[in-house]
Amino acid sequence: MDEQLIEIIYPRDMLNTPVINKLIQRYPELGVNIIQAKISPTEGMIELQLIGHSTMIESSIAWLKELGLDLKVLG
C-alpha cells in the first residue's frame, strides 16, 4: 500500500459540494483520512491522506483536479 498527503483548496462556488463523500464513493478501495481542515465563508482547505495502490491514488488525484479544485501534493 502507498500513501499520499494532499491539500485541497475549495473555491467559493464549491464549498457546499460534498467532494470527500463523492471521493469515497467513487474510490471505495482507497483509504481517506482527514488530517486537518479549515473552512470560511469564502474558501475551504482540507489536508487528506490517501492510502491505497498508487494507480488508485493517481486516479483519484486526477479526478479531484478535473472537478476544478486547486490541489497540492504534499508528500
C-alpha positions in Angstrom: 0.0 0.0 0.0 1.1 3.5 -0.8 0.3 6.8 0.9 0.0 10.3 -0.4 -0.6 13.5 1.5 -2.6 16.2 -0.4 -4.0 19.6 0.2 -7.3 20.6 -1.5 -8.3 24.3 -1.7 -12.0 24.7 -2.4 -13.1 27.8 -4.4 -16.1 29.6 -3.0 -18.5 28.1 -5.6 -17.7 24.5 -4.4 -17.9 25.0 -0.6 -21.3 23.2 -0.5 -20.2 20.3 -2.8 -19.7 17.0 -0.9 -16.3 16.3 -2.6 -14.9 14.0 0.1 -18.1 12.0 0.2 -18.0 11.6 -3.6 -14.3 10.7 -3.5 -15.0 7.9 -1.0 -18.0 6.6 -3.1 -16.0 6.7 -6.3 -12.9 5.1 -4.9 -14.1 2.7 -2.1 -10.8 0.8 -2.1 -9.0 4.0 -1.2 -8.4 4.9 2.5 -9.1 8.6 3.1 -8.1 10.3 6.3 -8.8 14.0 7.0 -5.6 15.4 8.6 -6.9 18.9 9.0 -9.5 21.3 7.6 -10.3 25.0 7.7 -13.5 26.4 6.3 -14.5 30.0 5.9 -17.5 31.6 4.1 -15.2 32.3 1.1 -12.8 29.4 0.9 -12.0 25.9 2.3 -8.9 23.9 2.8 -8.7 20.2 3.6 -5.5 18.2 4.0 -6.0 14.5 3.2 -4.0 11.3 3.5 -4.8 8.9 0.7 -3.9 5.2 1.3 -4.1 2.5 -1.4 -2.5 1.3 -4.6 -0.5 4.0 -6.4 -2.8 3.8 -9.5 -5.9 4.5 -7.4 -4.2 7.4 -5.7 -3.1 8.9 -9.0 -6.6 8.3 -10.5 -8.3 10.0 -7.5 -5.9 13.0 -7.7 -6.6 13.4 -11.4 -10.4 13.2 -10.7 -10.2 15.9 -8.0 -8.3 18.2 -10.4 -11.0 17.6 -13.0 -13.6 18.9 -10.6 -11.7 22.2 -10.6 -10.2 22.0 -7.2 -6.8 23.5 -6.5 -4.7 20.6 -5.3 -1.2 20.3 -4.0 0.7 17.1 -3.4 2.5 17.5 -0.1 4.3 14.2 0.2 
